[in-house]
Amino acid sequence: MSSAPAPTVSVALPPTWRQFYALTKPRVIQLIVFCALIGMVLAVPGVPSWAQVQLAALASLGIWLVAGAAAAFNCVVEQQIDAKMKRTAWRPTAKGQLSNLQTLSFSAVLCAAGSALLYFWVNPLTMWLTFATFVGYAVIYTVILKPLTPQNIVIGGASGAMPPVLGWAAMTDVVAPEALILFLIIFLWTPPHFWALALYRVEDYRKSGLPMLPVTHGSEFTRLQILLYTLVLFAACLMPFVMRMSGWFYLAVAVVLSIGFTAYAFVLWRDYSDALARKTFRFSLIHLSLLFAALLIDHYL
């Protein structure tokens, strides 16, 4: 008596549009656009006019499109690495759900649409700065720096720190010193943020072959670097008040958040655990989000 054939199990794939949307790394893009929007708001004294609100909306859309294009390009370059890491193995490119041609075409369309929008409806300066950020992240950081040096996050952090500069340029057509202060804050925030993640994901990075700092220099050295960066970041977070970009409300929030981040870094340095590294990483996101939210609120007080 022959046995019945085993039933075929079909695995339902998510809709194609959802796969393409996942390529843009939506959570990361939300933070990028939020920081760019803060730059736009701070660049406009007082309550913005309707024309300025429309300009900010167009600029936000253009920056979102180009940032999404950079994220999609990153997924193509790192698909083999992503497949080895639990944190990124779900990405459509890592799972083979989307081909390289599909992903590169998607990235090119987003970049072209966003660049055209910024050039013709915002201003050429913002377009060129945004495109330079695309090249900095997608090519210089992803292709060259990330597999080459454990300082990849430090050097490549310049691209991630550009959103407030892009936002400021969109509203004023200049790169002002105030925008560079916002750039400096994000630039200094990036290493302790990513190194906290790399500490509790160190085995993933070891398998991927990427020379992240905890892999090349060990946990203790990385934790010391996180602490030192949070101390320098603390000073940078006071600069908007010192330069009279903001008032006492921002100062109070900045001091509390910076003490919190430094305290996490100090305890992490003294007594490491994966759970504490994860909490430090999560607090770093809260730190930057609330810091920039405080700048926004203070601007209208």
N, C-alpha and C positions, 0 to 999 in steps of 0.2 A: 504494500500500500504506500503510494507516494505521498509525501507531505505537501501541504499547500505552500505555494511560494510566499515568502515573507512580504508583508505589505510595504510599499514604498513610502518613505516618509519625506514629504516635501517641506523645505524650509522657506517660509515666506520672506521675501526681501522687502525692505522699506521702499516706499515710492522713490522714483529717481530724483524728483525735486528735493526730497528730504536728504538724499545722499549728497547732492550738490550743496545744499544748505549747510550740511555738517562740515564740508570742506572749508567753509569760511571761518570756522572756529568761533561761533556766535558769542560765547561768553567773553572771550578775549576782545572781540570787536566791540562789544558793548562798552567795555572799560575804555578802549581807545577813543571811541566817539564821545563818551562822557567827558574824558579829559580834554578833548578838542573843544567840546562845547563850553567847558569852563574857560578856556582861553578866549573863546569868542565873547562870552559874557563880560569877562574882565577887561576886554579891549574897548568896550563901549561904556562911556560914562553914563550913569543914571539908567533910566528905563529905556530899552531899545524901541525904536520906531517900528512900524509894521514892515517897512522896507528892509530894515536890518534883521527882523525876525525871519523874513523870507530868505534873505541872503544866508543867514545861519542855517536854515533848513536845507538849502541847496548844498552848502559847504559840507554839512554833516553827511548828506547822502553821498556826495562825491568821495569824501574821505572813507566812508563805509565801503564803497565799491572797490576802491583801490586797496584798502586794507584786506578786504575779503579775497581779492586777487592774489595778494602776497601770501595769505594763509593757504590758499589752494595750491599755489606753486610750491610752497614748503612741503605740502603733503606728497607731492610727486617726488621731490628730491629725497625725502626721508621715508619713503614707503617701506623700504627694507628694514630700516631702524625701527619704525613704528610697529612693524609686525612682531618685533622681539620684545616690546615693552607692554606690560599690562595696561598702563595708562593710556596708550595710543593705539593698541591693537584693534580697537573697534572702528577706526577710521575707514571709510569706503575704499581708499586707495590701498591701505594695508591689507584689507580683506579681499582685494581683487574685484570689488563690486563695480568700480569705475576704472576704465583704462587710462593710461597716461595721456593719450590723445584727447579723450573727453575732458580730463581734468585741465590740461594745458589750454585747450580751447576755451573752457569756462573761465580760466584765469585771465586769458587774453581779452575776452569780451568784457569782463568786469573792469579790468584795468583801462581799456580803451574808453568805455562808457564813463567811468569815474573821472578820467583825465580830461575828456572832452567837456564834461559838465563843469569841472573846476576851471578850465581854461576860458570857456566862453561865457559862463554865467556867474563866476566868482571873480577870479583874477589869475593871470598867468603865473605870478609868484607862488601862489598857493598850489597850483598844479605842479610846477617844477619841484617845489619842496616835497610834495606828496609823492611824486614819482621817484625822487631821490631816496625817500624813505622806503619805498617799495624795493628799489635796487639794494639799499643798505640791508634790509631784512632778508629778502628772498635770495639774494646773490652773495653779498659780502659776508653776512652772518651765517646763513644756512649752508651755503656751498663751500665757503672758504674757512671762516673762523671756527665754526662749531666743531668740525672734525679735527681741527689743527691744534688748538690751544685751550687749556683750562681757563684762560681768561676770556673765553668766547662771550660769556654773559656780560662781562664788564665792557668790552669794546663794542659788542653788538647791541648793548643797551642803549646806545645813542639813537638807534632807529625807534626803539620802543618809547623813548622819551620825547619824540617829536610832536605828538598830538596837540599839546597846548600851543606850540609854535605855529602849527598849521592853522589852528583855530584863530589865533591872533592875527596872522597874516591874512586870513580870509576876510576879516572885518576891517582891517586898516591898510592892507597892501604893504606892510613893513614888518620886519622882525625886530621887535622892541626889546630892551633890556629886561623888562618885566616878564616877557615870554621866556627868555633864557633862564630866569630864576625858576620858573615852573619846570622847564626842561631839566635843570640841575637836580631838582627834587626827585623827579622820576628816575633820572639817570643813577642817582645814588641809592634809590629804593630798590632798583632791579636786582642787583647781586644778592643782597640778603634774602630777598623774596624767593629767587630761584634756587639759591643754595640750600635754603631750608627744605624745599621740595626735593632737591637732589640727595639730601642726607637720608631721608627715609625711603627714597627710590634708588638707592645706590646700586643695588644688585641689577635692577633694570638697566641702568646706565652702563654698568660693567659688561653686561651681556651685549649691549648695543655697540660697544667699542668706542663710545664717545668719551673724550678726555675731560669729563666734568671734574670739578675740583675735589669732591670727596673720593673719587676714584684715583686720581693722580697724587693727591697730597694727604689723603686720610681725613677722618672725621674731626679729630681735634683741631687740626690746622683750619679746616673749613669753618668750624664753630667760632674760632677766634676771629676769622675774617668777617663773619656775620656780625659779631659784636662790634668790631671796629667800624664797619660800615654804618651800623645803626647810630653810633655816636656822631659820625660825620653827618649823617642824614638829619639827626636832631638839630644840628647847627643850621643846616640848609633850610629846614622847615621854619626856622625863625626869620629867614630873610624877607619874606613878604611883609612882615610887620616892620622890620628894621627899615626896609625901603619904602614904607608907607603905602604899600599896595593894599594893605588890610589893616583892621583895627584890633581892639582888645578881644572881641569874640573869637576871631580866628586864632589869636595868640593863645588863649586859654585852651582851645580845642587842640591846637598843634602841640602844646606842651604835654597835655594829658596823653594824647596818642603816642607821642615820641617816647615818653617815659614808659608807656606800656610796651612798645616795640623793643626798646632797649632792655627792659626787664626780662622779657621773653628771651632775648638773645643772651643775656647774662646767665640766666638759669640753664639755658641750653648748653652754653659753654662749660658750665660747672658740672652739670649732671645730665648727660644725654639720655634721651629715649626717643624711639620712633614716634610715640604718641605726642611728645612735646614738640618735636620737629614739625609734625603735622599741624599742631595748634599754632606754632609760630608762623607757618606758611599761611594758614587761614587768617591769622590776625594781621599779617602784612597786607592782605587784600582789604580788610576792614580799615586799616590805617590809611591807605591811599584814598579809598573811596570817601571816607568821612573827612579827611583832610581837604580834599577838593570841594566837597559839599560845604564845608565850613567857609572856604573862600567865596563860594557862591552866595551863601547866606549873608556873610559879612559885607559883601559888595553892596547889598541893598539895605543894610542897617543904617 
